[in-house]
Every structure is written in structure tokens, then in C-alpha cells.
Amino acid sequence: LRVQNKKLYLATFAAVLGPLSFGFVLGYSSPVIPELRKINDPKLRLDSNQASWFGSVVTLGAAAGGILGGYLVDKVGRKLSLMLCSIPYVFGYLVIISAQNVWMLYFGRMLSGLASGITSLVVPVYISEVSHPKVRGMLGSCVQLMVVTGILGAYVAGVALRWHWLAVLGSVPPCMMLLFMSFMPETPRFLLSRNQPSEAVAALRFLRGPQADHEWECQQIEAGVQEEELKLSEFKNPSIYRPLLIGVALMFFQQVTGINAIMFYAETIFEDANFKDSRMASVVVGSIQVCFTAVAALIIDKTGRKVLLYISGMIMALSTASFGLYFKVVLPNQNNSSNPDVWFTLNAASPGTESSMSWLAVVSLGLFVAGFALGWGPIPWLVISEIFPLKARGVSSAACVLTNWIMAFLVTKEFQDLLAFLTSYGTFWLFSALCCLNVTFTAFYVPETKGQTLEQIEAYFRRS
């Protein structure tokens, strides 16, 4: 068992260097945008609109990467897909480093976003297919743990490094992933789907150690492997469309909880509470995310997926409701304001009100980030790696990843319009209502997958 765990953890570590790279891409814009807005070179200097595109164009690249990843994961395999996606990561950073104008910056971000989309699809599938059921939850949660670690790493490194050197640092994890993954096995399920039983047994020997019954596990997996190609007509089958609808809904709800909106407000809230160094405030938020995602990874195989989704959803509902209360009290006249700019409205608040109520905003922010990290951050990615039948895994995962990134883009770009339409407190109360809807959806539709093999989960959807 000790040998099995070491080898399995090694394979997981090699794979999660991808999410670490992906997190660094997401975090890169936070310290770099203020620098590029003040840079001397007028060809690279960003205005406010260009800065928003520099941050959000990654999500468009990632949406395209989700589609490409769905094709690659089924055609060339999980291992080779991960090795290939290290190329656009590194090339994207090289384009940014050598940028002569803003369009080269966008193109570099688009390439790194493309790699992030492939990574966000392939890594959960790889980990779920190599893992033992007893540790699959913990190892699957490491995907989100490494994403938030990458974001925090970009924040911390951004305090000391200029944008060129930060891009060089971002190239290191994908290069390490390319190196380490070359020594790791392909997943047994993919090998059996390609009629390679001897290679599948060799992969299981690496992952489980020499003492395990590899032949028995191969037979169990093979019983669930269907070699024929997926046909469009099969999406009428409940065993395929039900997990697909659940996965898409999970990704939709993850984004409409308001995580991007909360992060948008974070810097202002910390400044209100006398945290003058906004970069250090970002490090604080990143640290909270890492700590609670680690807690989720440690307890998920004991508590189960649904319990953590309930707790997470309720914490986020309460914290966004209190955010709404904060803005209702601090900005009593905002109903008459058509200016959605946070900086304008907070500065226009009643004198002294914001400072006396700033504790509520900071506590709400901390609670929301902790709640999201505990459940709705890592678990949707874990569940979509578990619930799809093998032959539909690539297509279904691509649909979920595409949904996630499109919603991330829409929430990021349209947030200002939402503020103008609903006011600040109305927007956050809407997020609170959506968090309550998350909990209701979890209760009625999300299956508990704790301790089950992927074949048992597939059989559950066939029976129901």
C-alpha cells in the first residue's frame, strides 16, 4: 500500500503541475496590470478598457481550450494531451515577454488561456482515472488546491518581480510538467478503451504497486469499457444526458455564485478597512483560498461531496447577503445613482459610515472566499471527472469546461452593467439567492460519489 501511494501521488503531482500553471496564468494579471498601466512605452501601456481585456481574454482562450481538450483527451489520450498543452503555456509567456504592442500581449494571454482550458479538462480526468476510490476525492481536490496555489504564487512573486521576470517564472511549472509526465503512465481506462490490456496492467502495476490484484481491477474496468464510438443519438440515453446536465449545471452555478464579483471588490474593501497595500491584501485573500481548499482536500473522502457543497453554499449565501447589507447601509442613496463605479460610489458614501461598517465587509469577504474554497471551488471539477461514462467523457467534459469559461467571461465583463441595473446591494442579494439555489440543486440532483469506483457511478446512472 505504501508503494502504491507513493507512485500514485507521484503521478498526481506530475499532473497537478498543470493546474499550478493554470492558476499562475489567472493570478498573473493582478500584479501586472497596474505595472502595464504606468509603463513608459506607449505601445504597451494599457488603458482601463485594455486592462480589462488583458485580464478577461484568458477566459476566451480557455473556452476554446475546453473544446480542443475534449477532442485531444479521447484521440491522443490523457497523458499526451497534458504534455502537449505545456507548449502553448510556454509559447504564450514568450510572446508576452517579447511583446511590441498591446495585441501581442493579448495573443500571449490567449495562448496561455488555451493551455489553461485544456488543463482544466484533462487533469481532473487523468487523476480520477488513475486514483483508487478511497483517495480519489482528496487527489481530485488537489486540482483546485494547485490552481489557488498558483494564483497565490503569482500574487507573492508579483510583489518582488517585474512583469518580464514574472512571465519567465510562469514558464517553469509547464516545463516541469512536460518532463515529469513523460515518465508517468497513461490511464488504464484509456489503454483498455484502445484495446491495450498488457499496457493497462503495466500502468496499474506502477500505480498500485506489485502486491495489488492488477488482473482483477483490469477486468472490473474492462467490464465498463465500451469500445464503440459515441453517436449523437445516444445523448437521448439518460445514462449520458443526465450526468451531462448535472455537470453543466454545476459549472454554471459555480460561476454565478459571484466569485469574480467578490474578487472585483476585494481591493476596495481592504482599502476601506485601512489595508493600504492592495497587493498584500491580494496575498491575504489568496492565502485564505489555499488554506480552505487544503481543508476540503483532506476531509472530502470522509464527509462526502454533497455535505461540503451544502456547507459551502450556505456560507456563501450568508456572506453575499451581508455584503448586500454593507452596501445598503454604506450607500443609502445609490438607488438614485446610475454610476456603477465602485471607486466613485464608495467615496461618495456618507462620511464615517464606511469605516464603522468596514469590519462587516472584510468578514463577509473572508467568509465568502473560505466558503467557496471549501466546496463550490474544488468539488464541481471533481464531480465532472467522476460522473461521465468513459465513451462520453471527452465530449461531456468539454461541454462543462466551455460552460464554465463562458460564464466566467460573462460575469467578469458584464458585472458593471449588472451593478448599474440592480445597484450594488441588489446585485449581491441576487448572488445570495443564487447560492441558495445551488444548495437546492445539490439536494435534488447531485449524486454522492464518495468511495465508489467510476464503474459503479456509471452503473448508477444506467439504473436510474
Phi, psi and omega in degrees: 000321180297317178297316180303312183297317181299312182292319179296318179293327178295316178297320178296317180300316179300319182290320186282358168296337175294305175300329175297317177296318181297317178296321179296322177299315180295318182283340186302321186292332186298307177281339187277323183302312178301326179291317181287340177283343182246003187295150183289327182290114183295337179288336182253349182292132183260136168271182187296322179292317179295324179296320179294323177290323178300322179284320190265344182295338175302320183294327177291317175299320181292325176298317176295322178296327177297319178294313180297319179298323178298326177285312184297319187297330178270332186271315184250353177101168184287315184296309183294326177300317179294319179294320181293325185286351174291336182293307178295332174303302185294317181296323178299316178293324178297320178296318179297314181299320184266011186300135176254347180205176183296325182295328176291325175297315178300316182296318177299317178293323179297317179296315180292330174293319177303313178297322180295321178296317177298314181300314184295339176271312191284319186298312177301322179296313180301311184294317181296327183277339178264345188279154168280143183306328185289338181239007184296323179296314180296313182292323178294326178290341178295340177300305181292327178300318180286330175298310182289332174294320177296319177298312179299320179300319178294320178298311183294312180295328180294340177293326187253333189254144171288167188296328177297310184289331176294323176294321176299315179298322179295339179281345185291308181303316179295327176294320177295321179297316178302318181293308185291321182294337179295340179260357183266156180278158167289162181286142180303323182295318179293318181297320179291326177293340177259015176058050178234068186297323182293321177293325179295319177296319178297321178296317179294325178297321177294316188280328186253347183090166186288342186277341184287159178273087185292321182297318180296314180296323177299318179296319179297317180292317184297328179297332180264355182273125176247121190282338185291157180290149176287129178256152182301324182297337182288347177288354170284344182283124181303331181290346177253314186282332181294308177298328178296314179296320178297316180296315179297318180296319178301317180291322177298310182294326179302319183280324183278004171293341178099018183302317180291326178294316179299317180294329177297320182277345191306312185298317179297317182297316179294323178295321177300325181269022176070022169270092189285333181270100185294330179294319178292328176297319177298322178297320178299311179300315178299322180294319177299316179301313182297314183300312185282333173292323176296319177300315179301317180298323183285328187254353190296325181282349176263315183278329186095166184285317188292320181301315180292325176294321176299307183300313181300312181298320181290321177298316181292323178297315179295317185289323177289328175296319179289329172300313178301318177299318179302311182288331176294320182283316184287327184241065186295337183259013186291340177305329182269001184258132176261002181268110184275002185293119182303317183298321180292312188290322179292320179291337180272000182294164180300134183302132177086337183295314184296324182288324180287335181257002187297332179300323181295320179294316182293317178296318179299317179298311180299317180296317181297311181298318178296316180297316179298316181294332183285332185218294188287350172284297185277327194288320176304320178295323179292312184297319181291341176279349185254328196268348185272140174297152188306315186287342179255006188295318181294309182295314183294317178297321179298318179298320180291315180296319178299315178302314183300312185286326176294317178294322177299318179295313182297316180296319181293315186279330186261004185299319180299320179295323179296319177298318181294325184279317187253352191072166183298309184291325177296321178297315183287329174290329173297315177301321179298317178297320179293326176295322175296321177296324175305312183297317179297315179300316179302316184299320188265334192235336185275123179282152174275122185250007183301128173075003181262148174285162179297328179291322177294321179295318178297319179295325178301315180290328177293320180293321186274000000 
